[in-house]
Amino acid sequence: MKTRFIPDRFIIGMIIMIFLAWLVPGVGMGDRRPNLGMIIDVGIFMIFFLYGLKLNPEKVRQGMRNWRMHLVIQSVTFLLFPLLVLPFYPLVKDTPFEMLWLAVFFLAVLPSTVSSSVVMVSMAGGNIPGAIFNASLSGMIGILVTPLWMGLFLAGSGEPFDFPRIFLQLVVQIILPVILGLMLNRYFFGWISRRMKQLSRFDQMIILLIVYESFSKSFMSGMFETVSPAVLAALLAIVLALFFVVFFLTGFLSDCLRFGREDRITCQFAGSKKSLMHGSVFAAVLFSGISGAGLFLLPIMIYHAFQLFYISLVARKMGRET
């Protein structure tokens, strides 16, 4: 029986936002009202406040026991990914392709996803508590590690990068709301759990606004006029190659460590994923002063769409084998 392919509405929404940014750039930016930047700042704060409220402490505690699996997933996310991209830096340094390399490197140093990792692991019959723990831990680590990785290269690329200011902004917009959410978790977790679908729509709405703002800046600066279709095709090939290399290396490493089927699934799915939500939020903070900010979102948008498509197929196949 053939299954009709239904495109992901969120991906369609991102494409629409890019088209609107090209057609009518700058809405709500500068001195215009309503102020898009302020709406995005408040939205980012609320996303991470709700993130703290949504964390289930009991499931996180259950997932803490398997330290070997956690070490593999976090090492893949924050070490293997960037180490696969780093060797190409000397080839592009001080060339027109340096910004493209930085965009791919930004993808490589992002944390893993939360919701889709857990959903796919559950569908395939993997270690669900382990997936929840690692997705949550990855987001926390990424708040510090992602800007540190990017700071090593942005500081020397001629782009504005004031790390103390950016870190303070990350603390105010991300770390403090997560802490506040965790403090109130015991009182509102039940209420939040019943409204997960509506809250995910709020997250997506803020990400779509970030996509519009970032691409507006890029179109207004003429950034994409210097990027040829051949370069975009090469970027697509690089992103897909990075996904498959990490996906299969993570599976190979899990086999070498003799992980069981459930842990192997969790390692492959959580370790190979990258978070569009964190990528969009970090881009809004890290690259707010860079005219070509939209370029930094291109790799993660391509990666996000493909990881959903491919891993959902793999998860369904694995689920039928259980």
FENNOR-V886319 format. One record per helix or strand. SS is the DSSP state (hx for helix, st for strand). FROM is the first residue (numbers start at 1). LEN is the number of residues. If there is no record, write none. Layout:
<<SS;FROM;LEN> <SS;FROM;LEN>>
//
This chain:
<<hx;9;15> <hx;36;19> <hx;57;7> <hx;67;20> <hx;89;4> <hx;98;11> <hx;115;10> <hx;128;27> <hx;163;21> <hx;185;9> <hx;196;26> <hx;223;4> <hx;229;28> <hx;261;12> <hx;276;11> <hx;293;29>>
//
